[in-house]
Amino acid sequence: MSQFRRFCGDDEIAALLQELNDEGDAFYNTNDVDPIADFSDDSEVEDEVILPNDHSSESELSVEEEHSSSPQSRAAKVYNRYIELDNEFRSREFKTTTRGEILALIGILFYMATCKTSRANAKSFWKTDGTGMVLFRAAFSYNRFFFLLQCLRFDDLDTRVERQQSDKLAAVREMYTLFNDNNMKNYSPSEFVTIDENMLYAFRGRCSFIQYMPAKPAKYGLKLYALCDAKTFYVYNFEIYCGKQNPGQFLVSNKPFDIVMRLIEPLKTSKRNLTTDNYYGSYPLAQELLKKGITLVTTLKKNKTDIPPGFLPNPKPVILLSTMHDGPGDINEETGKPEIIHDYNKTKSGVDTVDQKCSVASTARNTRRWPLALFFRFLDMAGVNSHILYVANNISMYNYRKFRRLPFLQRLATNLLEEHLKERAKVKGLPKDVQYFLAKYKNEDVCSVTHGENLPKSGACHACGTRKNNKTTVRCSLCTRFVCKKHCTNVIKCHSC
Protein backbone atom coordinates (compact mmCIF):
# COMPACT_ATOMS: atom_id res chain seq x y z
CA MET A 1 0.00 0.00 0.00
CA SER A 2 2.91 2.33 0.79
CA GLN A 3 4.28 1.79 -2.74
CA PHE A 4 0.88 2.69 -4.17
CA ARG A 5 0.72 5.94 -2.18
CA ARG A 6 3.84 7.22 -3.97
CA PHE A 7 1.87 7.52 -7.20
CA CYS A 8 -1.64 8.32 -5.88
CA GLY A 9 -2.75 10.56 -3.07
CA ASP A 10 -5.10 9.65 -0.23
CA ASP A 11 -8.06 11.33 -1.94
CA GLU A 12 -7.53 9.36 -5.14
CA ILE A 13 -7.21 6.10 -3.18
CA ALA A 14 -10.46 6.79 -1.33
CA ALA A 15 -12.30 7.56 -4.58
CA LEU A 16 -10.95 4.36 -6.16
CA LEU A 17 -12.02 2.21 -3.19
CA GLN A 18 -15.50 3.78 -3.23
CA GLU A 19 -15.83 3.00 -6.94
CA LEU A 20 -14.80 -0.62 -6.35
CA ASN A 21 -17.34 -0.96 -3.52
CA ASP A 22 -20.11 0.43 -5.73
CA GLU A 23 -19.23 -2.05 -8.48
CA GLY A 24 -19.17 -4.90 -5.95
CA ASP A 25 -22.62 -3.98 -4.64
CA ALA A 26 -23.97 -3.85 -8.16
CA PHE A 27 -22.46 -7.25 -8.88
CA TYR A 28 -23.90 -8.96 -5.83
CA ASN A 29 -27.33 -7.40 -6.40
CA THR A 30 -27.75 -9.25 -9.70
CA ASN A 31 -30.01 -12.26 -9.92
CA ASP A 32 -27.36 -14.46 -11.51
CA VAL A 33 -26.15 -17.28 -9.27
CA ASP A 34 -22.84 -19.04 -9.83
CA PRO A 35 -23.33 -22.73 -8.98
CA ILE A 36 -19.63 -23.34 -8.50
CA ALA A 37 -18.82 -20.18 -6.55
CA ASP A 38 -18.78 -22.00 -3.21
CA PHE A 39 -18.64 -25.77 -2.99
CA SER A 40 -19.17 -25.71 0.76
CA ASP A 41 -22.72 -24.29 0.39
CA ASP A 42 -22.74 -22.76 3.87
CA SER A 43 -25.99 -20.90 3.30
CA GLU A 44 -29.09 -22.72 4.44
CA VAL A 45 -30.99 -22.05 1.22
CA GLU A 46 -28.29 -23.42 -1.05
CA ASP A 47 -27.70 -26.45 1.14
CA GLU A 48 -30.64 -28.35 -0.31
CA VAL A 49 -30.60 -30.79 -3.19
CA ILE A 50 -32.97 -31.06 -6.27
CA LEU A 51 -35.20 -33.27 -8.43
CA PRO A 52 -37.42 -30.80 -10.30
CA ASN A 53 -40.68 -31.07 -12.13
CA ASP A 54 -39.75 -27.92 -14.02
CA HIS A 55 -40.44 -28.24 -17.75
CA SER A 56 -39.82 -24.57 -18.60
CA SER A 57 -36.07 -24.92 -18.86
CA GLU A 58 -34.75 -24.18 -22.35
CA SER A 59 -31.74 -26.44 -21.91
CA GLU A 60 -31.20 -29.03 -24.62
CA LEU A 61 -30.84 -32.57 -23.32
CA SER A 62 -29.58 -35.53 -25.30
CA VAL A 63 -31.82 -37.94 -23.38
CA GLU A 64 -33.72 -40.72 -25.13
CA GLU A 65 -37.47 -40.33 -25.39
CA GLU A 66 -38.16 -43.72 -23.83
CA HIS A 67 -36.36 -42.62 -20.64
CA SER A 68 -37.88 -39.13 -20.46
CA SER A 69 -40.03 -39.96 -17.43
CA SER A 70 -37.41 -41.90 -15.47
CA PRO A 71 -35.87 -40.48 -12.26
CA GLN A 72 -32.47 -40.32 -13.98
CA SER A 73 -33.89 -38.15 -16.77
CA ARG A 74 -35.56 -35.82 -14.28
CA ALA A 75 -32.25 -35.60 -12.44
CA ALA A 76 -30.58 -34.62 -15.73
CA LYS A 77 -33.07 -31.77 -16.10
CA VAL A 78 -32.24 -30.64 -12.59
CA TYR A 79 -28.53 -30.71 -13.31
CA ASN A 80 -28.95 -28.65 -16.45
CA ARG A 81 -31.26 -26.16 -14.80
CA TYR A 82 -28.69 -25.56 -12.07
CA ILE A 83 -25.75 -25.43 -14.51
CA GLU A 84 -27.44 -22.94 -16.85
CA LEU A 85 -28.12 -20.39 -14.12
CA ASP A 86 -24.82 -18.85 -15.12
CA ASN A 87 -23.13 -20.23 -18.21
CA GLU A 88 -20.50 -17.55 -18.61
CA PHE A 89 -16.81 -18.45 -18.57
CA ARG A 90 -17.67 -22.15 -18.88
CA SER A 91 -15.19 -24.66 -20.23
CA ARG A 92 -16.00 -28.06 -21.66
CA GLU A 93 -16.18 -29.52 -18.13
CA PHE A 94 -19.15 -27.27 -17.33
CA LYS A 95 -21.66 -28.30 -19.97
CA THR A 96 -25.13 -29.76 -19.47
CA THR A 97 -25.44 -33.41 -18.55
CA THR A 98 -27.40 -36.45 -19.72
CA ARG A 99 -29.07 -39.49 -18.18
CA GLY A 100 -26.15 -41.74 -19.13
CA GLU A 101 -23.62 -39.44 -17.47
CA ILE A 102 -25.59 -39.41 -14.21
CA LEU A 103 -25.63 -43.21 -14.21
CA ALA A 104 -21.89 -43.14 -14.90
CA LEU A 105 -21.36 -40.83 -11.93
CA ILE A 106 -23.16 -43.31 -9.66
CA GLY A 107 -21.11 -46.13 -11.17
CA ILE A 108 -17.86 -44.29 -10.45
CA LEU A 109 -18.95 -43.77 -6.83
CA PHE A 110 -19.68 -47.49 -6.47
CA TYR A 111 -16.30 -48.38 -7.98
CA MET A 112 -14.58 -46.03 -5.52
CA ALA A 113 -16.45 -47.81 -2.72
CA THR A 114 -14.95 -51.16 -3.76
CA CYS A 115 -11.48 -49.61 -3.43
CA LYS A 116 -12.33 -48.70 0.20
CA THR A 117 -11.06 -45.14 -0.18
CA SER A 118 -14.24 -43.17 0.46
CA ARG A 119 -12.55 -40.34 2.37
CA ALA A 120 -9.31 -40.30 0.35
CA ASN A 121 -8.50 -37.72 -2.29
CA ALA A 122 -10.39 -38.74 -5.42
CA LYS A 123 -7.83 -37.05 -7.66
CA SER A 124 -5.51 -40.06 -7.25
CA PHE A 125 -7.88 -42.14 -9.42
CA TRP A 126 -7.26 -39.81 -12.39
CA LYS A 127 -3.46 -39.86 -12.26
CA THR A 128 -1.64 -40.60 -15.53
CA ASP A 129 1.64 -41.81 -14.00
CA GLY A 130 0.48 -45.42 -13.86
CA THR A 131 -1.07 -45.29 -10.36
CA GLY A 132 -4.51 -44.14 -11.56
CA MET A 133 -7.31 -46.10 -13.27
CA VAL A 134 -8.09 -45.86 -16.98
CA LEU A 135 -11.78 -46.51 -16.28
CA PHE A 136 -12.15 -43.22 -14.43
CA ARG A 137 -10.37 -41.22 -17.12
CA ALA A 138 -12.45 -42.94 -19.79
CA ALA A 139 -15.70 -41.87 -18.09
CA PHE A 140 -14.86 -38.19 -17.64
CA SER A 141 -12.14 -35.90 -16.38
CA TYR A 142 -11.60 -35.16 -12.71
CA ASN A 143 -12.87 -31.60 -13.15
CA ARG A 144 -16.07 -32.95 -14.69
CA PHE A 145 -16.51 -35.43 -11.82
CA PHE A 146 -15.98 -32.68 -9.25
CA PHE A 147 -18.36 -30.36 -11.08
CA LEU A 148 -21.14 -32.99 -11.30
CA LEU A 149 -20.96 -33.63 -7.56
CA GLN A 150 -20.94 -29.90 -6.97
CA CYS A 151 -24.12 -29.35 -8.99
CA LEU A 152 -25.93 -32.44 -7.67
CA ARG A 153 -29.42 -31.43 -6.48
CA PHE A 154 -32.60 -33.44 -5.84
CA ASP A 155 -35.51 -30.98 -5.65
CA ASP A 156 -37.16 -28.27 -7.70
CA LEU A 157 -35.26 -25.01 -7.42
CA ASP A 158 -38.36 -22.90 -8.07
CA THR A 159 -40.55 -24.35 -5.30
CA ARG A 160 -37.82 -25.00 -2.73
CA VAL A 161 -38.56 -22.07 -0.41
CA GLU A 162 -42.28 -22.83 -0.37
CA ARG A 163 -41.77 -26.52 0.46
CA GLN A 164 -39.26 -25.78 3.20
CA GLN A 165 -41.94 -24.01 5.22
CA SER A 166 -43.69 -27.31 5.93
CA ASP A 167 -40.87 -29.85 5.49
CA LYS A 168 -37.30 -29.80 6.76
CA LEU A 169 -36.46 -32.65 4.40
CA ALA A 170 -37.79 -30.85 1.32
CA ALA A 171 -34.34 -31.07 -0.27
CA VAL A 172 -34.44 -34.89 -0.37
CA ARG A 173 -38.14 -35.68 0.08
CA GLU A 174 -38.79 -36.95 -3.45
CA MET A 175 -35.59 -39.00 -3.63
CA TYR A 176 -36.21 -40.47 -0.17
CA THR A 177 -39.82 -41.40 -1.00
CA LEU A 178 -38.93 -43.08 -4.31
CA PHE A 179 -36.03 -45.01 -2.81
CA ASN A 180 -37.97 -46.18 0.24
CA ASP A 181 -40.99 -47.25 -1.85
CA ASN A 182 -38.77 -49.27 -4.19
CA ASN A 183 -37.17 -51.04 -1.24
CA MET A 184 -40.58 -52.21 0.01
CA LYS A 185 -41.89 -53.03 -3.46
CA ASN A 186 -39.07 -55.38 -4.50
CA TYR A 187 -38.63 -57.57 -1.42
CA SER A 188 -40.62 -59.63 1.06
CA PRO A 189 -38.88 -59.91 4.46
CA SER A 190 -38.44 -63.14 6.39
CA GLU A 191 -40.37 -63.98 9.55
CA PHE A 192 -37.90 -62.02 11.74
CA VAL A 193 -37.37 -58.26 11.42
CA THR A 194 -35.63 -55.76 13.65
CA ILE A 195 -35.79 -52.00 14.27
CA ASP A 196 -32.93 -49.82 15.48
CA GLU A 197 -31.10 -46.58 14.77
CA ASN A 198 -29.68 -47.08 11.31
CA MET A 199 -26.24 -45.62 11.75
CA LEU A 200 -25.27 -42.21 12.91
CA TYR A 201 -23.91 -41.16 9.52
CA ALA A 202 -20.78 -39.07 10.06
CA PHE A 203 -21.45 -35.44 9.15
CA ARG A 204 -20.26 -32.13 10.62
CA GLY A 205 -21.66 -29.66 8.10
CA ARG A 206 -24.35 -27.07 8.56
CA CYS A 207 -27.63 -28.80 9.43
CA SER A 208 -30.44 -27.99 11.86
CA PHE A 209 -31.06 -31.62 12.87
CA ILE A 210 -27.51 -32.91 13.29
CA GLN A 211 -27.18 -35.33 16.22
CA TYR A 212 -24.52 -35.72 18.91
CA MET A 213 -24.09 -39.24 20.27
CA PRO A 214 -20.82 -39.63 22.21
CA ALA A 215 -21.08 -43.44 22.34
CA LYS A 216 -20.94 -43.73 18.54
CA PRO A 217 -17.67 -43.85 16.53
CA ALA A 218 -18.83 -40.76 14.63
CA LYS A 219 -20.04 -38.50 17.42
CA TYR A 220 -21.77 -36.02 15.11
CA GLY A 221 -23.96 -37.05 12.22
CA LEU A 222 -27.38 -37.70 10.72
CA LYS A 223 -29.59 -40.32 12.37
CA LEU A 224 -31.86 -42.76 10.59
CA TYR A 225 -34.33 -45.29 11.97
CA ALA A 226 -34.55 -48.51 9.95
CA LEU A 227 -36.50 -51.76 9.79
CA CYS A 228 -34.30 -54.57 8.47
CA ASP A 229 -34.62 -58.26 7.77
CA ALA A 230 -32.92 -60.07 10.65
CA LYS A 231 -31.75 -62.92 8.38
CA THR A 232 -30.58 -61.27 5.16
CA PHE A 233 -30.06 -57.71 6.53
CA TYR A 234 -32.18 -56.11 3.82
CA VAL A 235 -33.22 -52.51 4.59
CA TYR A 236 -36.97 -52.74 4.10
CA ASN A 237 -38.19 -49.42 5.53
CA PHE A 238 -36.47 -46.43 7.11
CA GLU A 239 -37.06 -42.81 8.03
CA ILE A 240 -34.76 -39.84 8.60
CA TYR A 241 -34.77 -38.16 12.00
CA CYS A 242 -35.03 -34.38 11.55
CA GLY A 243 -36.20 -33.30 15.00
CA LYS A 244 -39.52 -31.52 15.30
CA GLN A 245 -40.92 -30.89 11.84
CA ASN A 246 -42.43 -27.62 10.72
CA PRO A 247 -46.25 -27.40 10.94
CA GLY A 248 -47.76 -29.30 8.04
CA GLN A 249 -48.42 -32.79 6.72
CA PHE A 250 -44.99 -34.07 7.79
CA LEU A 251 -45.35 -33.11 11.45
CA VAL A 252 -45.23 -36.44 13.32
CA SER A 253 -44.30 -37.65 16.77
CA ASN A 254 -40.73 -38.81 17.43
CA LYS A 255 -41.56 -41.00 20.42
CA PRO A 256 -40.15 -44.55 20.20
CA PHE A 257 -43.66 -46.04 20.25
CA ASP A 258 -44.77 -43.94 17.25
CA ILE A 259 -41.54 -44.60 15.31
CA VAL A 260 -42.03 -48.36 15.60
CA MET A 261 -45.69 -48.16 14.56
CA ARG A 262 -44.84 -46.13 11.45
CA LEU A 263 -42.03 -48.43 10.35
CA ILE A 264 -44.00 -51.65 10.93
CA GLU A 265 -47.16 -50.39 9.20
CA PRO A 266 -46.41 -52.05 5.79
CA LEU A 267 -46.06 -55.44 7.56
CA LYS A 268 -49.18 -55.39 9.72
CA THR A 269 -51.24 -58.62 9.89
CA SER A 270 -48.27 -60.55 8.43
CA LYS A 271 -47.64 -62.73 11.54
CA ARG A 272 -43.98 -61.71 11.67
CA ASN A 273 -41.85 -61.15 14.76
CA LEU A 274 -40.18 -57.83 15.61
CA THR A 275 -37.03 -57.50 17.72
CA THR A 276 -36.02 -54.20 19.32
CA ASP A 277 -33.77 -52.99 22.12
CA ASN A 278 -34.85 -51.33 25.37
CA TYR A 279 -35.09 -47.87 23.76
CA TYR A 280 -38.25 -48.94 21.92
CA GLY A 281 -39.49 -51.82 24.09
CA SER A 282 -42.56 -51.32 26.29
CA TYR A 283 -45.64 -53.24 27.37
CA PRO A 284 -48.11 -50.93 25.53
CA LEU A 285 -46.09 -51.45 22.33
CA ALA A 286 -46.35 -55.24 22.68
CA GLN A 287 -50.13 -55.01 23.13
CA GLU A 288 -50.58 -52.72 20.14
CA LEU A 289 -48.42 -54.90 17.88
CA LEU A 290 -50.43 -57.98 18.83
CA LYS A 291 -53.56 -56.22 17.61
CA LYS A 292 -51.82 -55.75 14.23
CA GLY A 293 -50.71 -59.40 14.05
CA ILE A 294 -47.04 -58.79 14.97
CA THR A 295 -45.23 -60.47 17.86
CA LEU A 296 -42.48 -58.69 19.80
CA VAL A 297 -39.25 -59.74 21.47
CA THR A 298 -37.53 -56.89 23.30
CA THR A 299 -35.69 -55.82 26.41
CA LEU A 300 -37.07 -53.33 28.93
CA LYS A 301 -35.52 -50.55 30.93
CA LYS A 302 -35.68 -50.88 34.71
CA ASN A 303 -37.68 -47.66 35.06
CA LYS A 304 -40.73 -49.06 33.28
CA THR A 305 -43.75 -49.08 35.55
CA ASP A 306 -45.15 -52.27 33.99
CA ILE A 307 -42.29 -54.43 35.32
CA PRO A 308 -43.31 -56.64 38.30
CA PRO A 309 -41.48 -55.69 41.53
CA GLY A 310 -40.05 -59.19 41.83
CA PHE A 311 -37.78 -58.62 38.85
CA LEU A 312 -36.00 -55.56 40.28
CA PRO A 313 -33.98 -56.81 43.35
CA ASN A 314 -31.29 -58.15 41.02
CA PRO A 315 -28.59 -55.43 40.79
CA LYS A 316 -28.06 -55.97 37.04
CA PRO A 317 -31.27 -57.41 35.65
CA VAL A 318 -31.79 -58.12 31.96
CA ILE A 319 -35.55 -58.00 31.57
CA LEU A 320 -37.00 -59.40 28.36
CA LEU A 321 -40.56 -59.14 27.10
CA SER A 322 -41.88 -61.56 24.47
CA THR A 323 -45.26 -62.16 22.91
CA MET A 324 -43.83 -64.91 20.68
CA HIS A 325 -42.96 -67.38 23.47
CA ASP A 326 -45.41 -69.11 25.78
CA GLY A 327 -44.25 -69.35 29.38
CA PRO A 328 -40.57 -69.73 30.33
CA GLY A 329 -39.91 -71.92 27.28
CA ASP A 330 -37.24 -74.50 26.77
CA ILE A 331 -33.84 -74.19 28.41
CA ASN A 332 -30.75 -74.60 26.27
CA GLU A 333 -28.67 -77.45 27.70
CA GLU A 334 -25.31 -76.00 26.65
CA THR A 335 -25.76 -72.47 27.98
CA GLY A 336 -28.53 -72.97 30.52
CA LYS A 337 -30.39 -69.91 29.16
CA PRO A 338 -34.01 -69.73 28.04
CA GLU A 339 -34.78 -69.84 24.32
CA ILE A 340 -36.10 -66.28 24.47
CA ILE A 341 -32.55 -65.04 25.09
CA HIS A 342 -31.15 -67.05 22.17
CA ASP A 343 -33.88 -65.80 19.83
CA TYR A 344 -33.24 -62.23 20.92
CA ASN A 345 -29.47 -62.50 20.35
CA LYS A 346 -29.98 -64.04 16.89
CA THR A 347 -32.33 -61.37 15.61
CA LYS A 348 -31.26 -58.15 17.35
CA SER A 349 -28.26 -57.12 15.21
CA GLY A 350 -29.79 -56.70 11.74
CA VAL A 351 -29.39 -52.92 11.59
CA ASP A 352 -25.87 -53.03 13.07
CA THR A 353 -24.83 -55.48 10.35
CA VAL A 354 -26.14 -53.13 7.66
CA ASP A 355 -24.17 -50.31 9.26
CA GLN A 356 -21.03 -52.43 9.17
CA LYS A 357 -21.52 -53.38 5.51
CA CYS A 358 -22.08 -49.77 4.51
CA SER A 359 -18.96 -48.61 6.33
CA VAL A 360 -16.74 -51.30 4.74
CA ALA A 361 -17.54 -50.19 1.18
CA SER A 362 -18.89 -46.64 1.32
CA THR A 363 -19.50 -44.21 -1.52
CA ALA A 364 -19.21 -41.21 0.82
CA ARG A 365 -17.08 -38.22 -0.12
CA ASN A 366 -16.23 -35.24 2.05
CA THR A 367 -19.00 -32.67 1.81
CA ARG A 368 -20.64 -29.93 3.85
CA ARG A 369 -24.07 -30.37 2.28
CA TRP A 370 -26.35 -32.67 4.25
CA PRO A 371 -28.52 -33.63 1.23
CA LEU A 372 -25.43 -34.92 -0.56
CA ALA A 373 -24.36 -36.80 2.58
CA LEU A 374 -27.77 -38.51 2.69
CA PHE A 375 -27.46 -39.34 -1.01
CA PHE A 376 -24.21 -41.19 -0.31
CA ARG A 377 -25.89 -43.14 2.50
CA PHE A 378 -28.79 -44.05 0.18
CA LEU A 379 -26.27 -45.39 -2.35
CA ASP A 380 -24.63 -47.51 0.35
CA MET A 381 -27.97 -49.01 1.38
CA ALA A 382 -28.89 -49.54 -2.29
CA GLY A 383 -25.66 -51.48 -2.77
CA VAL A 384 -26.49 -53.75 0.18
CA ASN A 385 -30.09 -54.29 -0.93
CA SER A 386 -29.25 -54.93 -4.59
CA HIS A 387 -26.68 -57.56 -3.62
CA ILE A 388 -29.25 -59.35 -1.45
CA LEU A 389 -31.82 -59.30 -4.27
CA TYR A 390 -29.30 -60.60 -6.79
CA VAL A 391 -28.24 -63.45 -4.53
CA ALA A 392 -31.85 -64.38 -3.75
CA ASN A 393 -32.76 -64.55 -7.44
CA ASN A 394 -29.65 -66.15 -8.90
CA ILE A 395 -27.73 -68.14 -6.31
CA SER A 396 -28.86 -70.77 -3.83
CA MET A 397 -28.52 -69.99 -0.16
CA TYR A 398 -25.91 -72.72 0.10
CA ASN A 399 -23.47 -70.61 -1.92
CA TYR A 400 -24.54 -67.29 -0.44
CA ARG A 401 -21.36 -66.68 1.55
CA LYS A 402 -19.16 -67.61 -1.39
CA PHE A 403 -20.60 -64.78 -3.49
CA ARG A 404 -18.91 -61.63 -2.22
CA ARG A 405 -20.42 -58.18 -2.28
CA LEU A 406 -17.39 -56.25 -3.58
CA PRO A 407 -17.17 -58.14 -6.91
CA PHE A 408 -20.91 -57.61 -7.29
CA LEU A 409 -20.52 -53.85 -6.76
CA GLN A 410 -17.76 -53.77 -9.38
CA ARG A 411 -20.01 -55.45 -11.93
CA LEU A 412 -22.84 -53.12 -10.96
CA ALA A 413 -20.57 -50.12 -11.50
CA THR A 414 -19.49 -51.43 -14.91
CA ASN A 415 -23.10 -51.85 -16.02
CA LEU A 416 -23.96 -48.33 -14.88
CA LEU A 417 -21.00 -46.95 -16.83
CA GLU A 418 -21.71 -48.83 -20.06
CA GLU A 419 -24.20 -46.38 -21.60
CA HIS A 420 -21.94 -43.39 -21.04
CA LEU A 421 -18.78 -45.19 -22.17
CA LYS A 422 -20.43 -45.99 -25.51
CA GLU A 423 -20.92 -42.26 -26.04
CA ARG A 424 -17.38 -41.49 -24.91
CA ALA A 425 -16.05 -44.05 -27.41
CA LYS A 426 -17.25 -41.76 -30.21
CA VAL A 427 -15.15 -38.83 -28.96
CA LYS A 428 -11.96 -38.18 -30.92
CA GLY A 429 -8.80 -36.75 -29.45
CA LEU A 430 -8.71 -38.79 -26.25
CA PRO A 431 -5.36 -40.20 -25.01
CA LYS A 432 -4.29 -43.42 -26.69
CA ASP A 433 -4.62 -45.60 -23.61
CA VAL A 434 -8.17 -44.31 -23.11
CA GLN A 435 -8.99 -44.96 -26.77
CA TYR A 436 -7.74 -48.55 -26.48
CA PHE A 437 -9.89 -49.03 -23.40
CA LEU A 438 -13.00 -47.56 -25.08
CA ALA A 439 -12.56 -49.57 -28.29
CA LYS A 440 -14.73 -52.41 -26.96
CA TYR A 441 -17.61 -49.99 -26.32
CA LYS A 442 -17.95 -48.85 -29.93
CA ASN A 443 -21.41 -49.48 -31.37
CA GLU A 444 -20.27 -49.95 -34.97
CA ASP A 445 -21.24 -53.14 -36.74
CA VAL A 446 -18.08 -55.22 -37.05
CA CYS A 447 -19.20 -57.05 -40.18
CA SER A 448 -20.14 -53.86 -42.03
CA VAL A 449 -16.86 -52.21 -41.10
CA THR A 450 -14.77 -55.21 -42.03
CA HIS A 451 -16.45 -55.95 -45.35
CA GLY A 452 -17.31 -52.43 -46.45
CA GLU A 453 -16.92 -51.58 -50.10
CA ASN A 454 -14.98 -48.35 -49.59
CA LEU A 455 -12.52 -49.73 -47.02
CA PRO A 456 -9.06 -50.95 -48.02
CA LYS A 457 -8.67 -54.71 -48.05
CA SER A 458 -5.13 -54.67 -46.63
CA GLY A 459 -2.92 -52.39 -44.59
CA ALA A 460 0.03 -52.18 -42.23
CA CYS A 461 -0.30 -53.60 -38.73
CA HIS A 462 -0.96 -50.75 -36.29
CA ALA A 463 1.13 -52.47 -33.60
CA CYS A 464 4.18 -53.03 -35.82
CA GLY A 465 4.06 -49.60 -37.36
CA THR A 466 4.94 -48.51 -40.89
CA ARG A 467 8.68 -49.13 -40.58
CA LYS A 468 8.42 -52.92 -40.93
CA ASN A 469 5.86 -52.62 -43.74
CA ASN A 470 4.07 -55.67 -42.35
CA LYS A 471 0.87 -55.68 -44.39
CA THR A 472 -2.11 -57.83 -43.43
CA THR A 473 -5.77 -58.35 -44.30
CA VAL A 474 -6.86 -59.23 -40.74
CA ARG A 475 -8.78 -56.64 -38.74
CA CYS A 476 -9.49 -56.45 -35.03
CA SER A 477 -13.11 -57.35 -34.28
CA LEU A 478 -13.40 -54.49 -31.77
CA CYS A 479 -11.47 -51.50 -33.11
CA THR A 480 -11.45 -52.73 -36.80
CA ARG A 481 -7.78 -51.78 -37.29
CA PHE A 482 -5.32 -53.96 -39.22
CA VAL A 483 -3.31 -56.31 -37.04
CA CYS A 484 -0.78 -59.04 -37.82
CA LYS A 485 -0.71 -62.58 -36.44
CA LYS A 486 1.93 -61.72 -33.88
CA HIS A 487 -0.26 -59.10 -32.21
CA CYS A 488 -3.65 -60.84 -32.27
CA THR A 489 -5.38 -63.87 -30.82
CA ASN A 490 -7.59 -66.31 -32.69
CA VAL A 491 -11.11 -66.55 -31.29
CA ILE A 492 -13.23 -69.51 -32.41
CA LYS A 493 -17.00 -69.55 -31.86
CA CYS A 494 -19.73 -71.87 -33.05
CA HIS A 495 -22.57 -70.69 -35.26
CA SER A 496 -25.09 -70.72 -32.42
CA CYS A 497 -23.04 -68.17 -30.46
Long-range contacts (C-beta under 8 A, 24 or more apart in sequence): 32-85, 32-86, 33-85, 33-86, 34-85, 34-86, 35-82, 35-83, 35-85, 35-86, 35-150, 35-151, 36-94, 36-147, 36-150, 36-151, 39-150, 39-368, 40-205, 40-368, 40-369, 41-368, 41-369, 42-206, 42-368, 44-206, 44-208, 45-160, 45-161, 47-171, 47-205, 47-206, 47-207, 47-369, 47-370, 47-371, 48-153, 48-154, 48-155, 48-160, 48-164, 48-170, 48-171, 48-172, 48-371, 49-152, 49-153, 49-154, 49-155, 49-171, 49-172, 49-175, 49-369, 49-371, 49-372, 49-375, 50-78, 50-81, 50-82, 50-153, 50-154, 50-155, 50-156, 50-157, 50-160, 50-171, 51-75, 51-78, 51-153, 51-154, 51-155, 51-156, 51-174, 51-175, 52-77, 52-78, 52-81, 52-155, 52-156, 52-157, 52-158, 53-156, 54-81, 54-156, 54-157, 54-158, 57-81, 57-84, 58-84, 59-83, 59-84, 59-96, 60-96, 61-96, 61-98, 62-98, 63-98, 63-99, 64-99, 67-99, 70-99, 71-175, 71-178, 72-99, 72-102, 72-103, 73-99, 75-99, 75-102, 75-154, 76-101, 76-102, 78-153, 78-154, 78-155, 78-156, 78-157, 79-148, 79-151, 79-152, 79-153, 81-157, 82-151, 82-153, 82-157, 83-151, 91-143, 93-141, 93-143, 93-144, 93-147, 94-147, 97-148, 98-420, 98-423, 99-419, 100-419, 100-420, 100-423, 101-140, 101-148, 101-420, 102-148, 103-416, 103-417, 103-419, 103-420, 104-139, 104-140, 104-416, 104-417, 104-419, 104-420, 104-421, 105-145, 105-148, 105-149, 106-379, 106-416, 107-139, 107-412, 107-413, 107-414, 107-415, 107-416, 107-417, 108-136, 108-139, 108-145, 108-413, 108-417, 109-363, 109-365, 109-376, 109-379, 110-363, 110-379, 110-383, 110-409, 110-410, 110-412, 110-413, 110-416, 111-135, 111-136, 111-409, 111-410, 111-413, 112-363, 113-361, 113-362, 113-363, 113-379, 113-380, 113-383, 113-409, 114-361, 114-406, 114-409, 114-410, 114-413, 116-360, 116-361, 118-362, 118-363, 118-364, 118-365, 119-364, 119-365, 119-366, 122-146, 122-365, 128-431, 134-433, 134-434, 134-437, 135-417, 135-437, 137-431, 137-434, 138-421, 138-424, 138-430, 138-434, 138-437, 138-438, 139-417, 139-420, 139-421, 139-424, 140-424, 149-365, 149-367, 149-372, 152-372, 152-375, 153-371, 154-371, 154-375, 164-246, 165-246, 165-248, 166-245, 166-246, 166-247, 166-248, 166-249, 166-250, 167-245, 167-246, 167-248, 167-250, 168-208, 168-209, 168-242, 168-243, 168-245, 168-246, 168-250, 169-240, 169-242, 169-250, 171-370, 171-371, 172-240, 172-371, 172-374, 172-375, 175-375, 175-378, 176-240, 176-374, 176-378, 179-378, 179-382, 180-237, 180-238, 180-239, 183-234, 183-235, 183-236, 183-237, 183-238, 183-381, 183-385, 184-236, 184-237, 184-266, 186-389, 187-229, 187-234, 187-236, 187-385, 187-388, 187-389, 189-229, 189-234, 189-236, 189-267, 189-272, 190-229, 190-230, 190-231, 190-232, 190-272, 191-271, 191-272, 191-273, 192-229, 192-230, 192-231, 192-272, 192-273, 192-275, 192-346, 192-347, 193-227, 193-228, 193-229, 193-230, 193-236, 193-264, 193-267, 193-272, 193-273, 193-274, 193-275, 193-350, 194-227, 194-228, 194-230, 194-274, 194-275, 194-276, 194-347, 194-348, 194-349, 194-350, 194-351, 195-225, 195-226, 195-227, 195-228, 195-259, 195-260, 195-263, 195-264, 195-274, 195-275, 195-276, 195-280, 195-351, 196-225, 196-226, 196-228, 196-276, 196-277, 196-350, 196-351, 196-352, 197-223, 197-224, 197-225, 197-226, 197-351, 198-224, 198-225, 198-226, 198-228, 198-235, 198-238, 198-351, 198-354, 198-355, 199-223, 199-224, 199-351, 199-354, 199-355, 199-358, 199-359, 199-377, 201-373, 201-374, 201-377, 202-364, 203-370, 203-373, 205-367, 205-368, 205-369, 205-370, 205-373, 206-368, 206-370, 207-370, 208-242, 208-243, 209-241, 209-242, 209-243, 210-370, 211-241, 222-370, 222-373, 222-374, 222-377, 224-377, 225-259, 225-263, 226-263, 226-351, 226-354, 227-263, 227-264, 227-267, 228-350, 228-351, 228-353, 228-354, 229-350, 230-275, 230-346, 230-347, 230-348, 230-350, 232-388, 232-392, 233-350, 233-353, 233-354, 233-357, 233-384, 233-388, 234-384, 234-385, 234-388, 234-389, 235-354, 235-381, 235-384, 235-385, 236-266, 236-267, 237-263, 237-266, 238-263, 238-381, 239-263, 240-374, 256-280, 256-282, 256-285, 257-282, 257-284, 257-285, 257-288, 260-285, 260-289, 261-288, 264-289, 264-292, 264-294, 267-294, 268-292, 268-293, 268-294, 269-293, 270-294, 271-295, 273-297, 273-324, 273-347, 274-298, 275-343, 275-344, 275-347, 275-348, 275-350, 277-348, 281-321, 282-306, 283-321, 286-321, 286-323, 289-323, 290-323, 295-322, 295-323, 295-324, 296-321, 296-322, 296-323, 296-324, 297-321, 297-322, 297-323, 297-324, 297-325, 297-340, 297-343, 297-344, 297-347, 298-322, 298-344, 299-344, 320-344, 354-381, 354-384, 357-384, 357-405, 358-383, 358-384, 361-405, 361-406, 361-409, 383-409, 383-412, 386-412, 436-479, 439-476, 439-478, 439-479, 440-478, 442-478, 442-479, 444-480, 446-477, 446-478, 446-480, 449-475, 449-480, 450-475, 450-477, 450-480, 458-482, 461-486, 461-487, 463-487
